[in-house]
Amino acid sequence: MSGLSPRTVMWQAVRNSMPSIVTIISVLYGFLIGGAVLVEIVFSWGGAGQYAIQGVLNNDINPVLGFVVFSAVLCLFIYLIVDLICFAIDPRMRA
């Protein structure tokens, strides 16, 4: 048999696709925050999302501003971690 073993080929395929997979997971994190707010409203669970929605309904800017700033900082932190993971995984980014 000539060429590489199937195990080696599979490992190379997984290694080359990891930066894309990690990036997609980080983008989906923003949708996770929005979904959590929706679930809190539908099922009447107390949480930060429901607190922010009540702030919108009561024309109170402070809960909305706090939720948006917290969500933005959390997303930026997640994106920073993803960039560091992609830097560690992909050798092309080190050049």
C-alpha positions in Angstrom: 0.0 0.0 0.0 1.4 3.4 -0.9 0.8 6.8 0.7 -0.3 7.8 4.2 -2.3 5.6 6.5 -6.0 6.5 7.0 -5.3 7.4 10.6 -2.7 10.0 9.5 -5.0 11.4 6.9 -7.9 11.7 9.3 -5.7 13.4 11.9 -4.5 16.0 9.3 -8.1 16.7 8.3 -9.2 17.2 11.9 -6.2 19.4 12.7 -6.8 21.6 9.6 -10.5 22.1 10.4 -10.2 22.9 14.1 -9.7 26.7 13.7 -13.0 26.9 11.7 -14.8 24.8 14.2 -13.6 26.9 17.2 -14.5 30.1 15.4 -18.1 28.9 14.6 -18.5 27.9 18.2 -17.6 31.4 19.4 -20.0 33.0 17.0 -22.8 30.8 18.2 -22.1 32.0 21.8 -23.8 35.3 21.0 -26.9 33.4 19.9 -26.7 31.4 23.2 -27.1 34.7 25.1 -30.2 35.7 23.1 -31.7 32.2 23.5 -31.2 32.4 27.2 -33.1 35.7 27.3 -35.9 34.1 25.3 -36.1 31.1 27.5 -36.2 33.2 30.7 -39.1 35.2 29.3 -41.1 32.2 28.0 -40.8 30.1 31.1 -40.8 33.0 33.6 -37.4 32.1 35.1 -35.7 34.9 37.0 -32.5 35.9 35.5 -30.5 38.7 34.0 -32.4 38.5 30.7 -35.7 38.8 32.3 -34.4 41.7 34.4 -33.2 43.5 31.2 -36.6 42.9 29.5 -38.4 44.3 32.5 -36.1 47.3 32.3 -37.1 47.9 28.6 -40.8 47.5 29.5 -40.5 50.0 32.4 -38.4 52.5 30.4 -35.5 52.0 32.9 -32.2 52.4 31.1 -29.9 51.0 33.8 -30.8 47.3 33.7 -30.7 47.4 29.9 -27.4 49.2 29.8 -25.9 46.8 32.4 -27.0 43.7 30.6 -25.7 45.0 27.2 -22.4 46.0 28.6 -22.0 42.7 30.5 -22.9 40.7 27.4 -20.5 42.7 25.2 -17.6 42.3 27.7 -18.4 38.6 28.0 -18.5 38.2 24.2 -15.2 40.0 23.8 -13.6 37.8 26.4 -14.9 34.7 24.6 -13.5 36.1 21.3 -10.1 36.7 22.9 -10.0 33.1 24.2 -11.0 31.8 20.8 -8.2 33.9 19.1 -5.7 32.5 21.5 -6.9 28.9 20.9 -6.7 29.5 17.1 -3.2 30.9 17.5 -2.2 27.8 19.4 -3.9 25.4 17.0 -3.0 26.9 13.6 0.7 27.1 12.8 0.0 29.5 9.9 -0.9 32.2 12.3 2.5 32.2 13.9 4.3 33.2 10.8 
